[in-house]
Amino acid sequence: MPDLMQWIGGYSAALTVHGLDEGFELGIAGPFTNWLSWNYGTSLSGGWVAAVEQLAQEGESSVEAFFQLLDAYRAESAAI
């Protein structure tokens, strides 16, 4: 999970540095973090990384949990 977070964090930083606003949803306090908190009762203080690690099932990697939760978030967001 640390490698994934570093990659996403770098992408977010590059968007900021270059003044690009593409509605990035995976920022530390972004919509994905809020969705996890609202739907699963996770704390906002650790961002989505802490929430995903908390929600990962036994025997499931946090990266697998991340992509499953992200798919659920995107499906719900598309339905709105």
N, CA, C and O atoms as CSV, one atom per row, in Angstrom:
chain,resi,resn,atom,element,x,y,z
A,1,MET,N,N,0.806,-1.189,0.000
A,1,MET,CA,C,0.000,0.000,0.000
A,1,MET,C,C,0.859,1.268,0.000
A,1,MET,O,O,0.462,2.261,-0.610
A,2,PRO,N,N,2.013,1.270,0.657
A,2,PRO,CA,C,2.840,2.483,0.630
A,2,PRO,C,C,3.253,2.888,-0.786
A,2,PRO,O,O,3.279,4.079,-1.097
A,3,ASP,N,N,3.576,1.923,-1.647
A,3,ASP,CA,C,3.966,2.253,-3.024
A,3,ASP,C,C,2.807,2.894,-3.783
A,3,ASP,O,O,2.991,3.872,-4.507
A,4,LEU,N,N,1.623,2.335,-3.608
A,4,LEU,CA,C,0.449,2.888,-4.268
A,4,LEU,C,C,0.179,4.304,-3.773
A,4,LEU,O,O,-0.113,5.195,-4.570
A,5,MET,N,N,0.275,4.512,-2.476
A,5,MET,CA,C,0.035,5.838,-1.911
A,5,MET,C,C,1.069,6.843,-2.407
A,5,MET,O,O,0.726,7.993,-2.681
A,6,GLN,N,N,2.320,6.429,-2.526
A,6,GLN,CA,C,3.354,7.332,-3.038
A,6,GLN,C,C,3.060,7.726,-4.482
A,6,GLN,O,O,3.209,8.891,-4.852
A,7,TRP,N,N,2.649,6.774,-5.286
A,7,TRP,CA,C,2.339,7.067,-6.677
A,7,TRP,C,C,1.168,8.040,-6.773
A,7,TRP,O,O,1.235,9.024,-7.509
A,8,ILE,N,N,0.102,7.768,-6.032
A,8,ILE,CA,C,-1.079,8.638,-6.061
A,8,ILE,C,C,-0.749,10.012,-5.487
A,8,ILE,O,O,-1.206,11.030,-6.008
A,9,GLY,N,N,0.044,10.046,-4.415
A,9,GLY,CA,C,0.460,11.326,-3.840
A,9,GLY,C,C,1.285,12.141,-4.817
A,9,GLY,O,O,1.124,13.358,-4.901
A,10,GLY,N,N,2.163,11.486,-5.553
A,10,GLY,CA,C,2.967,12.171,-6.563
A,10,GLY,C,C,2.114,12.708,-7.694
A,10,GLY,O,O,2.351,13.808,-8.193
A,11,TYR,N,N,1.141,11.944,-8.092
A,11,TYR,CA,C,0.224,12.388,-9.145
A,11,TYR,C,C,-0.548,13.621,-8.683
A,11,TYR,O,O,-0.697,14.588,-9.430
A,12,SER,N,N,-1.033,13.576,-7.451
A,12,SER,CA,C,-1.764,14.713,-6.879
A,12,SER,C,C,-0.875,15.954,-6.808
A,12,SER,O,O,-1.318,17.056,-7.131
A,13,ALA,N,N,0.370,15.775,-6.388
A,13,ALA,CA,C,1.310,16.899,-6.303
A,13,ALA,C,C,1.581,17.482,-7.687
A,13,ALA,O,O,1.657,18.701,-7.843
A,14,ALA,N,N,1.728,16.622,-8.687
A,14,ALA,CA,C,1.973,17.095,-10.050
A,14,ALA,C,C,0.789,17.909,-10.571
A,14,ALA,O,O,0.981,18.919,-11.248
A,15,LEU,N,N,-0.418,17.480,-10.263
A,15,LEU,CA,C,-1.593,18.250,-10.665
A,15,LEU,C,C,-1.552,19.645,-10.059
A,15,LEU,O,O,-1.827,20.637,-10.733
A,16,THR,N,N,-1.206,19.705,-8.781
A,16,THR,CA,C,-1.149,20.987,-8.080
A,16,THR,C,C,-0.058,21.877,-8.653
A,16,THR,O,O,-0.299,23.049,-8.942
A,17,VAL,N,N,1.141,21.329,-8.818
A,17,VAL,CA,C,2.282,22.099,-9.320
A,17,VAL,C,C,1.984,22.693,-10.699
A,17,VAL,O,O,2.381,23.819,-10.998
A,18,HIS,N,N,1.290,21.931,-11.524
A,18,HIS,CA,C,1.021,22.378,-12.886
A,18,HIS,C,C,-0.320,23.102,-13.027
A,18,HIS,O,O,-0.746,23.442,-14.131
A,19,GLY,N,N,-0.978,23.331,-11.883
A,19,GLY,CA,C,-2.230,24.084,-11.896
A,19,GLY,C,C,-3.367,23.397,-12.627
A,19,GLY,O,O,-4.235,24.056,-13.199
A,20,LEU,N,N,-3.364,22.072,-12.609
A,20,LEU,CA,C,-4.403,21.308,-13.298
A,20,LEU,C,C,-5.501,20.913,-12.316
A,20,LEU,O,O,-5.218,20.368,-11.248
A,21,ASP,N,N,-6.726,21.181,-12.669
A,21,ASP,CA,C,-7.855,20.816,-11.818
A,21,ASP,C,C,-8.710,19.816,-12.570
A,21,ASP,O,O,-9.553,20.186,-13.388
A,22,GLU,N,N,-8.483,18.546,-12.283
A,22,GLU,CA,C,-9.268,17.518,-12.959
A,22,GLU,C,C,-10.242,16.851,-11.997
A,22,GLU,O,O,-10.768,15.776,-12.287
A,23,GLY,N,N,-10.483,17.486,-10.851
A,23,GLY,CA,C,-11.401,16.901,-9.893
A,23,GLY,C,C,-10.849,15.632,-9.271
A,23,GLY,O,O,-11.567,14.644,-9.117
A,24,PHE,N,N,-9.576,15.660,-8.915
A,24,PHE,CA,C,-8.897,14.488,-8.348
A,24,PHE,C,C,-9.588,14.050,-7.062
A,24,PHE,O,O,-9.672,14.827,-6.110
A,25,GLU,N,N,-10.078,12.831,-7.025
A,25,GLU,CA,C,-10.898,12.347,-5.922
A,25,GLU,C,C,-10.134,11.581,-4.858
A,25,GLU,O,O,-10.711,11.214,-3.835
A,26,LEU,N,N,-8.848,11.330,-5.075
A,26,LEU,CA,C,-8.101,10.492,-4.145
A,26,LEU,C,C,-7.144,11.274,-3.266
A,26,LEU,O,O,-6.204,10.700,-2.715
A,27,GLY,N,N,-7.364,12.555,-3.126
A,27,GLY,CA,C,-6.567,13.332,-2.192
A,27,GLY,C,C,-6.831,12.862,-0.764
A,27,GLY,O,O,-7.832,12.195,-0.501
A,28,ILE,N,N,-5.949,13.205,0.143
A,28,ILE,CA,C,-6.070,12.758,1.534
A,28,ILE,C,C,-7.444,13.077,2.113
A,28,ILE,O,O,-8.030,12.249,2.810
A,29,ALA,N,N,-7.957,14.260,1.832
A,29,ALA,CA,C,-9.265,14.656,2.365
A,29,ALA,C,C,-10.275,14.829,1.234
A,29,ALA,O,O,-11.140,15.703,1.295
A,30,GLY,N,N,-10.165,14.003,0.215
A,30,GLY,CA,C,-11.035,14.137,-0.946
A,30,GLY,C,C,-12.337,13.366,-0.826
A,30,GLY,O,O,-12.636,12.790,0.220
A,31,PRO,N,N,-13.100,13.358,-1.892
A,31,PRO,CA,C,-14.406,12.705,-1.899
A,31,PRO,C,C,-14.370,11.210,-1.570
A,31,PRO,O,O,-15.295,10.700,-0.938
A,32,PHE,N,N,-13.325,10.509,-1.984
A,32,PHE,CA,C,-13.234,9.074,-1.681
A,32,PHE,C,C,-13.109,8.848,-0.180
A,32,PHE,O,O,-13.739,7.941,0.363
A,33,THR,N,N,-12.304,9.662,0.495
A,33,THR,CA,C,-12.161,9.571,1.952
A,33,THR,C,C,-13.501,9.836,2.626
A,33,THR,O,O,-13.896,9.118,3.544
A,34,ASN,N,N,-14.193,10.865,2.165
A,34,ASN,CA,C,-15.501,11.195,2.737
A,34,ASN,C,C,-16.506,10.071,2.514
A,34,ASN,O,O,-17.295,9.757,3.406
A,35,TRP,N,N,-16.484,9.466,1.335
A,35,TRP,CA,C,-17.384,8.365,1.024
A,35,TRP,C,C,-17.127,7.171,1.944
A,35,TRP,O,O,-18.068,6.561,2.452
A,36,LEU,N,N,-15.851,6.840,2.156
A,36,LEU,CA,C,-15.518,5.740,3.064
A,36,LEU,C,C,-16.035,6.021,4.465
A,36,LEU,O,O,-16.592,5.135,5.113
A,37,SER,N,N,-15.855,7.246,4.934
A,37,SER,CA,C,-16.316,7.614,6.269
A,37,SER,C,C,-17.834,7.512,6.367
A,37,SER,O,O,-18.366,6.974,7.338
A,38,TRP,N,N,-18.513,8.022,5.372
A,38,TRP,CA,C,-19.974,8.024,5.377
A,38,TRP,C,C,-20.533,6.601,5.299
A,38,TRP,O,O,-21.469,6.263,6.023
A,39,ASN,N,N,-19.965,5.770,4.427
A,39,ASN,CA,C,-20.505,4.429,4.193
A,39,ASN,C,C,-20.011,3.366,5.165
A,39,ASN,O,O,-20.707,2.381,5.409
A,40,TYR,N,N,-18.819,3.556,5.723
A,40,TYR,CA,C,-18.240,2.521,6.576
A,40,TYR,C,C,-17.906,3.013,7.977
A,40,TYR,O,O,-17.458,2.231,8.815
A,41,GLY,N,N,-18.117,4.293,8.240
A,41,GLY,CA,C,-17.864,4.846,9.573
A,41,GLY,C,C,-16.392,4.983,9.917
A,41,GLY,O,O,-16.035,5.025,11.094
A,42,THR,N,N,-15.540,5.053,8.916
A,42,THR,CA,C,-14.104,5.187,9.182
A,42,THR,C,C,-13.764,6.631,9.534
A,42,THR,O,O,-14.492,7.558,9.179
A,43,SER,N,N,-12.663,6.806,10.227
A,43,SER,CA,C,-12.208,8.135,10.625
A,43,SER,C,C,-11.656,8.892,9.422
A,43,SER,O,O,-11.038,8.307,8.533
A,44,LEU,N,N,-11.886,10.185,9.412
A,44,LEU,CA,C,-11.342,11.034,8.353
A,44,LEU,C,C,-9.888,11.410,8.613
A,44,LEU,O,O,-9.179,11.828,7.697
A,45,SER,N,N,-9.444,11.264,9.858
A,45,SER,CA,C,-8.125,11.782,10.238
A,45,SER,C,C,-6.964,11.073,9.551
A,45,SER,O,O,-5.922,11.693,9.334
A,46,GLY,N,N,-7.104,9.816,9.205
A,46,GLY,CA,C,-6.015,9.082,8.569
A,46,GLY,C,C,-6.108,9.042,7.063
A,46,GLY,O,O,-5.266,8.430,6.406
A,47,GLY,N,N,-7.133,9.694,6.496
A,47,GLY,CA,C,-7.324,9.656,5.056
A,47,GLY,C,C,-7.805,8.288,4.591
A,47,GLY,O,O,-8.116,7.409,5.395
A,48,TRP,N,N,-7.857,8.135,3.282
A,48,TRP,CA,C,-8.386,6.890,2.744
A,48,TRP,C,C,-7.447,5.708,2.946
A,48,TRP,O,O,-7.903,4.565,2.986
A,49,VAL,N,N,-6.152,5.955,3.071
A,49,VAL,CA,C,-5.206,4.850,3.262
A,49,VAL,C,C,-5.504,4.116,4.566
A,49,VAL,O,O,-5.615,2.891,4.578
A,50,ALA,N,N,-5.634,4.859,5.658
A,50,ALA,CA,C,-5.933,4.246,6.956
A,50,ALA,C,C,-7.289,3.554,6.920
A,50,ALA,O,O,-7.459,2.480,7.495
A,51,ALA,N,N,-8.256,4.173,6.240
A,51,ALA,CA,C,-9.590,3.580,6.150
A,51,ALA,C,C,-9.553,2.254,5.398
A,51,ALA,O,O,-10.154,1.272,5.833
A,52,VAL,N,N,-8.852,2.228,4.275
A,52,VAL,CA,C,-8.765,1.001,3.476
A,52,VAL,C,C,-8.058,-0.094,4.269
A,52,VAL,O,O,-8.498,-1.243,4.266
A,53,GLU,N,N,-6.973,0.251,4.942
A,53,GLU,CA,C,-6.259,-0.752,5.739
A,53,GLU,C,C,-7.151,-1.292,6.847
A,53,GLU,O,O,-7.080,-2.476,7.175
A,54,GLN,N,N,-7.983,-0.447,7.421
A,54,GLN,CA,C,-8.912,-0.875,8.470
A,54,GLN,C,C,-10.003,-1.785,7.896
A,54,GLN,O,O,-10.432,-2.729,8.559
A,55,LEU,N,N,-10.444,-1.511,6.690
A,55,LEU,CA,C,-11.549,-2.251,6.086
A,55,LEU,C,C,-11.125,-3.534,5.376
A,55,LEU,O,O,-11.976,-4.366,5.060
A,56,ALA,N,N,-9.844,-3.713,5.120
A,56,ALA,CA,C,-9.374,-4.930,4.450
A,56,ALA,C,C,-9.746,-6.150,5.286
A,56,ALA,O,O,-9.533,-6.179,6.498
A,57,GLN,N,N,-10.295,-7.139,4.627
A,57,GLN,CA,C,-10.694,-8.373,5.295
A,57,GLN,C,C,-9.467,-9.243,5.574
A,57,GLN,O,O,-8.421,-9.084,4.945
A,58,GLU,N,N,-9.614,-10.149,6.510
A,58,GLU,CA,C,-8.517,-11.066,6.829
A,58,GLU,C,C,-8.161,-11.873,5.579
A,58,GLU,O,O,-9.038,-12.432,4.921
A,59,GLY,N,N,-6.883,-11.926,5.264
A,59,GLY,CA,C,-6.403,-12.646,4.093
A,59,GLY,C,C,-6.446,-11.837,2.808
A,59,GLY,O,O,-6.033,-12.324,1.755
A,60,GLU,N,N,-6.936,-10.619,2.880
A,60,GLU,CA,C,-7.025,-9.742,1.707
A,60,GLU,C,C,-5.976,-8.648,1.844
A,60,GLU,O,O,-5.832,-8.054,2.913
A,61,SER,N,N,-5.252,-8.382,0.782
A,61,SER,CA,C,-4.265,-7.304,0.855
A,61,SER,C,C,-4.991,-5.962,0.844
A,61,SER,O,O,-6.110,-5.851,0.344
A,62,SER,N,N,-4.347,-4.960,1.396
A,62,SER,CA,C,-4.958,-3.632,1.410
A,62,SER,C,C,-5.084,-3.070,-0.006
A,62,SER,O,O,-5.971,-2.260,-0.274
A,63,VAL,N,N,-4.205,-3.493,-0.910
A,63,VAL,CA,C,-4.305,-3.044,-2.305
A,63,VAL,C,C,-5.561,-3.636,-2.953
A,63,VAL,O,O,-6.274,-2.936,-3.673
A,64,GLU,N,N,-5.833,-4.920,-2.703
A,64,GLU,CA,C,-7.062,-5.533,-3.217
A,64,GLU,C,C,-8.285,-4.820,-2.653
A,64,GLU,O,O,-9.234,-4.527,-3.380
A,65,ALA,N,N,-8.253,-4.545,-1.356
A,65,ALA,CA,C,-9.369,-3.840,-0.718
A,65,ALA,C,C,-9.545,-2.459,-1.327
A,65,ALA,O,O,-10.672,-2.022,-1.561
A,66,PHE,N,N,-8.434,-1.764,-1.586
A,66,PHE,CA,C,-8.501,-0.432,-2.187
A,66,PHE,C,C,-9.254,-0.472,-3.508
A,66,PHE,O,O,-10.170,0.323,-3.720
A,67,PHE,N,N,-8.885,-1.384,-4.397
A,67,PHE,CA,C,-9.518,-1.414,-5.711
A,67,PHE,C,C,-10.978,-1.850,-5.633
A,67,PHE,O,O,-11.799,-1.370,-6.414
A,68,GLN,N,N,-11.320,-2.744,-4.712
A,68,GLN,CA,C,-12.724,-3.123,-4.537
A,68,GLN,C,C,-13.543,-1.939,-4.023
A,68,GLN,O,O,-14.640,-1.677,-4.517
A,69,LEU,N,N,-13.010,-1.231,-3.037
A,69,LEU,CA,C,-13.709,-0.066,-2.497
A,69,LEU,C,C,-13.792,1.057,-3.530
A,69,LEU,O,O,-14.818,1.729,-3.636
A,70,LEU,N,N,-12.724,1.260,-4.286
A,70,LEU,CA,C,-12.734,2.288,-5.325
A,70,LEU,C,C,-13.777,1.962,-6.394
A,70,LEU,O,O,-14.479,2.856,-6.867
A,71,ASP,N,N,-13.883,0.692,-6.777
A,71,ASP,CA,C,-14.909,0.284,-7.743
A,71,ASP,C,C,-16.308,0.573,-7.202
A,71,ASP,O,O,-17.167,1.067,-7.931
A,72,ALA,N,N,-16.536,0.264,-5.917
A,72,ALA,CA,C,-17.842,0.527,-5.300
A,72,ALA,C,C,-18.128,2.021,-5.261
A,72,ALA,O,O,-19.248,2.451,-5.537
A,73,TYR,N,N,-17.117,2.811,-4.918
A,73,TYR,CA,C,-17.261,4.270,-4.890
A,73,TYR,C,C,-17.619,4.803,-6.274
A,73,TYR,O,O,-18.534,5.615,-6.418
A,74,ARG,N,N,-16.902,4.349,-7.276
A,74,ARG,CA,C,-17.154,4.833,-8.638
A,74,ARG,C,C,-18.536,4.414,-9.137
A,74,ARG,O,O,-19.218,5.191,-9.805
A,75,ALA,N,N,-18.949,3.186,-8.814
A,75,ALA,CA,C,-20.276,2.723,-9.225
A,75,ALA,C,C,-21.364,3.571,-8.573
A,75,ALA,O,O,-22.331,3.961,-9.227
A,76,GLU,N,N,-21.204,3.849,-7.299
A,76,GLU,CA,C,-22.195,4.665,-6.590
A,76,GLU,C,C,-22.173,6.103,-7.095
A,76,GLU,O,O,-23.224,6.724,-7.247
A,77,SER,N,N,-20.991,6.627,-7.353
A,77,SER,CA,C,-20.876,8.004,-7.846
A,77,SER,C,C,-21.480,8.150,-9.238
A,77,SER,O,O,-22.075,9.179,-9.555
A,78,ALA,N,N,-21.329,7.129,-10.061
A,78,ALA,CA,C,-21.876,7.175,-11.420
A,78,ALA,C,C,-23.397,7.112,-11.407
A,78,ALA,O,O,-24.054,7.631,-12.309
A,79,ALA,N,N,-23.955,6.474,-10.381
A,79,ALA,CA,C,-25.403,6.323,-10.288
A,79,ALA,C,C,-26.093,7.602,-9.821
A,79,ALA,O,O,-27.308,7.749,-9.956
A,80,ILE,N,N,-25.308,8.522,-9.274
A,80,ILE,CA,C,-25.899,9.757,-8.728
A,80,ILE,C,C,-26.110,10.776,-9.818
A,80,ILE,O,O,-26.597,11.874,-9.550
